Amino acid sequence: MAIVRFLEYRQYEESRVEVNNSMMALLAGAGIASHFLQLTDGSERLLPEIFPKVPHIGRFNLSSSSARGILDSAESHLAAMSIPYVLAVHEDYLKTCIKLLERAGVSNAGTANGAKLYNAHGIIERDTGGSFSQLSIHQINSIRLMRNCLVHAGSRVGPELVNHLSTTNSAIEAAWLKVAGRSPSRLQRGDVVNFGFGEVLIALAATKVLAREANEMLQLKLTSETWADLLIEDAAATVPQNLKGSLALDKLRGKARFDYSAAGMTDTNISDALARWRTANP
């Protein structure tokens, strides 16, 4: 099914790309810095003495060899910081989807307020009648519970994660190994959870699939009139000049063809929505 590229969906996709690019840039930067510091191997001088003009270097008051050790292990630290952000952005997107279902009268008012990452997918399935990929759901719940261990248990594996991982089947195991090169399925209570770039890739891949599926489920319930209103609100937020003048309808049709074609809006839907917006925003 085609995707409706409404404003919040586009913003979500941009955030995902930003996380991926930032992670890659930081990993590359750490590698370059470590390689460059080889030139100072054996020096007893500390980094602030060697590179006094580097901003904030005084907070990195280490020898070259010590600094290289930290830079060479940067991947696990960067992944541990990236994954909670990926999950937080995904949760926010799911809550946006539920708010749209509330707006359409499909979900009860206030449902989004109680939505969290652990239950938001289930709410969307329940209220739309759709279903998410069970592979991606298992992956995102694994990553979520691993994050919980990191944040709340000093990175130690707890019983909830062990119970969840016990449901890992061969297909789920193979998918983890293909993307990350390792699987968490054999983690036991008390083990240490380690994140790396592979786990970031799993998080990004799973959330991409689930975000698209949530988009498709919205299409099952939102009317073309609601999508038309969202089109107008999108234009008002991004290109407000397109809502003015005699060419407004033509410009909105163009935006509808580019971002909202899957919503099946008619010209009448768009012109009626524009009229409603102009009435509310004289």
N, C-alpha and C positions, 0 to 999 in steps of 0.2 A: 504494500500500500504506500502511496506517495505521502510525503510529510507536509503538514501545514507549517510554514516557517514564520509563525507569529513572533512578536517582538521578544517575549521572554525566552522562547525556544532559541532564537538566534543569539541572545545574550548568554544563554547557558552554553551553547556550542563555542562561543568565543572564549568563555572562561576555561573550558576544557582544553582548548588549543593553547591558551596562555599558560596553563599549568604544565602541559607537556613541553612547550618551548622553553619555559623557565627552568624546568628540571634539567633538560638537555644542556642548556647554556651553563648552568651552575656546575654540572658534572664535567663539562668540557673545560670550564674555567679552572676547576680544582685540578684537573689533569694537567693543564698547561702550567699552572703555578707550581705543581709538584715537579714537573719536568724542568722548569726554569731554575728551581731551587737546587737542582743537582750541581749547578755551577758554583754554589757556595758550600758544597759538602766539605766538612772538616773544619770550617770556620767556627771559632768559639764566640764570635760576636753575635748578638741577638738581632732579630729582624728589624726592630726600630732603628738600630744603628746602621744597618746595611741599606734600608729603604726608608729613610726619614721622611720623604715627601709623600709616601702612600697614606691616604686618609685612614684614620683609625688604627694604624699599625701598632700604636702603643698598647692597644688591647690584646695584641697577638705577640706578647713579649716572650718569644720562644727562640730557640736555636733553629737553624735550617732543618736539621734532621728531625727534630720534634715536630716542626710544622709540617714537614712532608708526610710524617706518619698520620697526622690528622687529615690532611688533604687526601691521602690515599684511601682513607676509610670514610670519605664524605658521603658516598652513595647511601649508606644505611641511614645516616642522619637526615639527608635531604629527602629520602623516601618517607621516613617517619614524620616529617613535616608536611610533605605533599599530600599524603593519603587522607589525613583528616580534612584537609581543604577540599579535595575532590569529593569526599562524602558529604561535606556540609553544603557544597554547591548543588549536589544532586538532590539532597533533601529539600533544599529551598525550591528547586524546580518542581519536585513532586507536589509540594504544598501549593505552588502556583496552579498546577493542573487541578488539584482538588478545589481550589477557590473558583476556577472556571466551571467546574461541575456544580458547585454551589450556586453560582450565578445563573446556570441553566436550569436550576431547580432539580438537578439529579441527585446531588448530595445535600444532606441537611445543613442548614446554616450553622456555622461554627465548627464544622467537621475538620477543616484545615488547621484550626487552632490546636487540636489534639493529635495532629499527625506528626510522627517522627519517622526516622529512616526505617526503624524496625517494623512499622505497621503501615506506612503510606502506600506501598505497592498493593497490599491486601485491600486497603480502602478503595483504591482505584479499580481493582478487579471486581470487588463487590458491587460498586455503584455503576459500573459500565457493562458488566457481563463479559468483559474481555479477560485475557490471561497473558501473563508475562512468561518469557522463556525461563523454564525451571533451571537450566544451566546457569544463566546470568543471575537469577535470584540466589542460587546457592553460592555463586562466587561473591556477590555483593554482601551476603550475610556472613560469609567467611571473613572477608576483609573488614567488615564492620565489627565483628567480634574480636578479631585480632587487634584492631584499633582500640577497642575497649580495654583489652589486656594491657596495651601500651600505656594508655592514659590513666587507668584506674588501678592497675595491679603491678606496676613496676615492670611491665613487659612479660610477666609470668602468665603462663597459660592457666585458665580457670576451667571449672567444670562445664560451663555453658558452651565454650568453644569446643571442648572435647566431645560433648554430646552432639553438637552440630556436625563436626568433622566425621563422626561415625556414620553419617548418612552419605558420605562421599562414595559414588559409584565409579566404575571404570571410565565412563565417558567424561565425568567431571575431572577425574584424575588426569586423563590424557590431555584435556583442554588446558589445565594448569601447567602441565609439563611442557606443552607446546609453546605457550606464551612466556612463562616465567622460568622454565628450566628446572623448577623444583616445585614440590607440592607440600602444603601444610598438613596433609591428611594424617601423618604419623605423629603429630605433636601430642604430647602427653601432659597431664597436669603438672605444673611446676617447671616445664620447659620454658625457655626464653623465646619470645616472638621476635624474629628478625625481619625487617623490611628491606627490600632492595628495589632496583628499577623494575624487575620482573613483576613485583606485586603492584607497583604503580601502573604498569601496563594492564594488568588484570583489572584493576579498579577502573581505569579509563575505558577499557573494552566493554566491561559489564555495564557501566553507567551509560555508555553510548547506545547499546542495544536497548536497555530499559527505558531510556529517554524517548527513543523513537517509538517503542511500543506504547508508552503512555500517550504520546502524540496520536497514534492510531486509535487508541481507545477514546480519546476526546472526540475524534471524528464520528464515533458511534453515537454520541449523545448530544453534541452541540449542533444547534440548527444553523442553517445558512445565514439567518438573520443575526444570530449571535456572532458568527464569524465576521459578518460585515461590520458590526459595531466594533469588533476588535481591530479590523483593518483601519477604520477611521481613527481609533485611539492610537494605533501604531503610527499612522501618518502624523497625527497631532504631536506625538512625542519626538518624532525623528525628522520629518520634513513638513512642518506646519504650513509653509508657504504653499504646499500643494492642495491645501483645503480652501484656498482663496481664488477668486476669479472664475471666469467662464470655463477655463480648461481643467478645473478641479476634478470633474468626473472622469475625464480622459486619463488624467494622471493616476487617479485611484484605480481605474481599470488596469492600467499597466502594472501597478504594484500588486494588484490582485492576481494577475497572470503569473507574476514572478514568484511571489511568496505564498499566495493563498490559493493556488489553482486546485489543490486537493479538496478544498472546502466546498467547491461546487456553487459558488455565489453567482447570482444573475446580476445583470445591470440594474434591475429593479431593486434587488437587495442592497446594492451599493448606493444607489441614489437615495433610497429611503433612509439608510443609515446616515448618509451625509446630511440629509434634511433634519434628522433627529439631533445630530451633533450641532448643527448650526442653530437650532432652536435653543438648545441647552447652553450654547456658547455664542451669544449674539455679538 
